[in-house]
């Protein structure tokens, strides 16, 4: 077992990274939600997950506050900017809804991995706030499952709209 002080440093760094990651997630999802026209189920899920993500950020901030730490403004800004650029890059694609679905699926799995690692670091450091992080992980797992389960329907809808001559991208 590693040194508890080192484990605590890893945990705190992970919390700051998770905070930045969730801000990045918002910078990806909010522009997508504003553009969706033909996929109400996707819009509803994104709207729900934006609300969940805002709660995840609050939970992380609560843990950081209890540890007398704060989020990294630099990490938050950098990842938010990169998320906004990623969201913007898909707007030029004729199959934007599919590209967004693929990217969201991948990002959810990135978040799942990050929370799995963060929970492990928290266990190693003896952190008490793990149920809050477990709630974040559970929300990410649920969203990833929804994306996987609904990708076939989104693809079918996209194909049907494309075949009808309607604008199908979002």
N, C-alpha and C positions, 0 to 999 in steps of 0.2 A: 504494500500500500504506500502511496506516495505521501509526501509531507503535506499536512493539512494546510499550511500557509500557501504552498504552491498550488494546491487544489483550489483554494479560495481565490487566488489570482486568476486561475483559469476560468473559474466560475464567473467572476466579475467581468473579465474580458468577454466571456460568452454572453453575458447579459447585455453588455453594451453593443456587441455585434448583433444580437437578436433585436434590440431596439432599432438599430439602423436598418436591419433586414425588413422589419415590419413597416418602417417608414417607406422603404423602397417598394414594398408590396402595395402600399396605398398609392404611390406615384405611378404604378403600373395599372392598377385596377380602376382608379377614378376616371382617367381619360377613356378607358375602354367603355365604362358604363355610360358615359355621356354620348358615345357614338352609336351604341346599339339601337337598331330600329326594328329588325325582323326576328329577333331571338329573345322573346320575353322571359323564357325560363332562364336563360343565361343571365339576362339583366337582373332578374330577381335574386339569383344566387350570388352574383357579384355584389349587389347591394347588401345582402345579408352578410357576406364575408367581409365587406368593408367595415360594417358595424362590428363584427367579431374582431377584426384586425385592430380597430381603434381600442377595443377592450383589452386586447393582448398588449398593446403599447402601455395602457394604464397599469396593467398587472406587472409588467416589467419595471415600470417607473416606481411602483409601490415597493417592489423588492429592492431596487437600487436605493431608494430612500431609506429603507430599513437598514441597509448596509452602509449608509452615509456616503453613497456614491451617486454619480449623475451620469446621464447618457453622454455619449461623445457627439458633440455638435458637428464636428468635422466628418465623422463616419456617417451620421444621419444625412448631412447635406450631400456628401459624395454619392451615397447609394440612392438617395432620392433623385438626384440628377441623372444617374445612370438608368434608373427605372423609367423616368420620364422619356429618356431617349429611346429605350427599348419599346415603350408603348408607341411612340411616334413612328418608329421604323416600320411597324406593321400597318400603319394607316395607308401606306402606299401600295400595299399588296391587294390584288383583286380578290384574294381569299383571306382577307383580314380576320374574319371570325375564326377560321380554322387555325391560322398562325397564332392568334391570341389564345385559343384553346390549348394548343400544343405548349406554348410558353407558360401558360398558367399551370398546366399539369406538371411541367418540369419544375417550376418555381415552388409549387406546393411540396414536391418531394425534396427539394433543397431545404425548405423550412422544416420538414419532418426530420431530416437528418440533423439539422442544426439543433432542434429541440431535444432530440434523442441524446446528442452529445452533451448539451447543456444540462439535461437532467442527470446524466452520469457524473458530470463535473460537480453538480450540486450534491449528489449523494456522497462523493468522495470528500467534499469539503464540510459535510455535515449541515448543509443549508436546511433551514426550516420551511422555506416557502415553495417547496417542490409541487404541492397540489396546484398552485397557481400556474406553474409552467406546464404541468400535466394537462390542465384545461386548455392552454394554448395548443399543445400538441394534439389533443383530441379534436379541436376545431380544424386544425390543418389536415388531419387524417380524414375527417368527414368531408372537407372540401375536395381533397384529392380523389376520394371515392366518388363523389358526385361528378367531378369532371370526367373520370374514367367511365362511369356508367352512362353519361350523357353525350359523350363524344360521337357515338354512332348516330344519335338523333340529330345532333348539330350538323354532322356531315350530310345526312339525308336531306335536312332542310336546306342546307347550302346548295346541294345538287339540284333539288327541286326548284328553288328560286332561280338558280343559274339557268336551268333548262327552260324556264318560263320567260326568260328575257328580262326579268326583274333584277334590280340591283340586289345582289346577294351578299356583298362583303360584310356588312354589319347589319 
